[in-house]
Amino acid sequence: MPISKNSLTLAEKRYYELMRFIFKIIFMNRREWIKNTSLVSGAIILSDLMFDGCSEHKDATWLVAARNGTFMDFVCLDDAAGNELVTNAIDWINSYVRQQTNREIAVHSAKKKLVAFYVGFGEEARKNLTDFQINDDPGSQGFVLKQVNIDGKKAMCCWSPTELGCRYGLIEFLRSLKTMDGDVVSDILHVVDAPRFPFRIHYVNSAEHLQNAYNPNFLFDVTDNRWNLDDWERYIDMISAYRYNYFEFWLPPSLFGRNNEKLSAEFVQTINHVIAYAKRRGVSVHPLVTINTFVAPDGEWSYACPNDPDEKKRILDGWDFWTKSIQGNDSWCIFPGDPGGCFRNGCTKETYIDLALELSTVIRKNNPKASVEVGTWGEPIFGWGIPCPPWWTRDSKLVGRSMEYLIRKLPEFPQGTFVSINREFSPDADSDIQSWAVGGGDGRPYARKAAELVPVLTWDFGVPEGENSVMPRCRVRRMIETRKKEQEVGCYSGGIIFTMAPQLQCLSAFCGGETWWNPDRNPEEILDDYGRWTFGESNEKIGRLLEEFEVIPDWGFVPPFPYSADRLRDSMNNLLHELGQLDVKHLPRLPLSADYASHVKALDYFATLFRDLAELSLQVDALNSAYQKTSLAGETKEKVSLADVQRILTAKPDFNGRGDLEAAAKKLADFDVKGMKTRYWNTVYGIYDHIPTPPEERKPHIIENVFDRRFHASLAEPTINH
């Protein structure tokens, strides 16, 4: 039975307040969710909403919208009334309420009502919220959500020092909403929250070699995968709802060199629209440019040398054009290479740093308020001062010399500069991960030194997915582990979550946003939240089922659970069942980068594919088990293929175990592996049938990565040469 506040003395109240406060500090970090069944401290007002005699009601339920027509109203204070960061978040709240109740919450400007949600930012708004006694300072991106009783009526407020923090508070309120018996309620009494990392970047790479059905095509003059403005705005809405504050994109060398003037002009128009829209969603657009990379007429990348006067002019002219043409963004990323770099004419890693410093003046000339990020990707500083290939080397003297030079030069860069330095100078940026290439060692000492001068970020793009084949990803556990390792270093201000399939990897984007905001969250809770907020309140299980896709051992893969084909098959069957129950007209609570029905369809395709591949791999195992029981075991290679067995059955009409082996071969032959591979390629990579430079050298690798690294699907093809 809930404790009644009237049954305690003042001293007892203070004792419980103190114990609650200590528990919060030790176990709950900076996030404080305070429910009405406990007494709390400081300026927090006790809720009168007690359910005496009803112990099952443990949460403080505040009625937001009722099916009988009872509503709270929004009251926007001062500047909040006309601020789109605020009003857009209120629109999202209203969208959820409308979907649940067929009604909409009214929004007022500075009109006092007793049953209301007061929204404001800045000191003037705080002064107007005297009834709420806001004494917390959540920081520039933080917020306060607080419920009080005013004259016996319940009221809520969302306040932040800034408009962006106020937006995040409203998003948190939206996340808290539940529908109970047709009523929309929130259980928040008092939340003070802020992001753990101030730089939270979602990075999309749409380069020529990464084209796919879920990535925007702005490089090829074909209709495939061309995003319209609605697509771009939907993507920005999603990362904004997931509380990223930067959108980073690679400006590929073919655009940078303006190989196609028509496409370059179209892209300038599009990205300037995206920049303006993103600002209205609290997202800063952050172009990444490999510092000296162009595309030659034969389609190959070429690297201009800054120690050659004509080639340096080409570099400077390119940066001057793009920093004039792309307008309204707040920052630029100067990236060393991959592709890029130079070792001709005496170029060294220090040459890159000097060139970056010179280019920072070009950026500031054309964008006086823009910040500059200096990237150090590589071993470090990819491609500079060493022959390419090999690009990844381990030379501790070279590493120390170049990084110390960068740190000495940082004070000469413009105010607002920040730098990205990974914990490990390797492709996986993590010494605990076995990289495919040797790196340059420990980056943490240099990150700590640089952080004394400028903010330091990571640029660890292997954590969420890497650059291999496209399939649904969910590396939430590795994200959490990585964020905690970055916290241990003690100097990181944020970093990136990379994708090459932004319309497919919505869960990965969500997990990344959650771990940048609060890396102490439980992975299961994150997955449940995604399921509930994306597919509907009763569908939280879908979030955990989506993690079951994470079974392919490729770039950055760390097993989240023990793999078995039986588990994968059963999980995909469960996922297909749940997806089949969804209403495709449903509106996700938090926006998705893809149309909801299209996203569900894509997940259904991959769930079917992975279920079939799991079943296929079980049949491959059954074939080999049957073979090992024959009198021929040991006559061929260790793992036999369907083609091997068919050849054996043709050549040897009689041997012990033939019947079982023949039956196993027949079951395996029912799988149309070539058809599965063709459908996968056409579904995901069909654009390459319509553009002039299909990556034929990548196609076998992409197919092998999905079908053979885990499932040995090629062993099920009926011919040896396939």
Secondary structure, DSSP 8 states (H G I E B T S, - for coil): ----GGGS-HHHHHHHHHHHHHHHHHHSTT-----TTS---TT--------TT-TT--S--EEEE-TTS-B-EEEE-GGGGG-HHHHHHHHHHHHHHHHHHS----EEES---SSEEEEEESHHHHHTTGGG-------TT-EEEEEEEETTEEEEEEEESSHHHHHHHHHHHHHH-EEETTEEEE--SEEEE--S-SEEEEEE---GGG--TTS---SSSSSTT---HHHHHHHHHHHHHTT--EEEEE--HHHHTTSSHHHHHHHHHHHHHHHHHHHTTT-EEEEEEETTEEE-TTS-EEE--TTSHHHHHHHHHHHHHHHHHS-S-SEEEEE--SS----GGG--HHHHHHHHHHHHHHHHHHSTT-EEEEE-TBTTBTTSSS-SS------HHHHHHHHHHHHHHGGGS-TT-EEE--SBSSTTS-TTS--SS----B-HHHHHHHHTTS-EE---TTTTTTTS-------HHHHHHHHHHHHHHT-B-EEEEEES-TTT-HHHHHHHHHHHH-TTS-HHHHHHHHHHHHH-TT-THHHHHHGGGTT---TT---SS---HHHHHHHHHHHHHHHHT--TT---SS--SS-HHHHHHHHHHHHHHHHHHHHHHHHHHHHHHHHHTSTTTTSS-SS--HHHHHHHHHH-S--TTHHHHHHHHHHHHTS-HHHHHHHHHHHHHGGGGSSS---TTTHHHHHHHHHTTTT-GGGGSSSS--
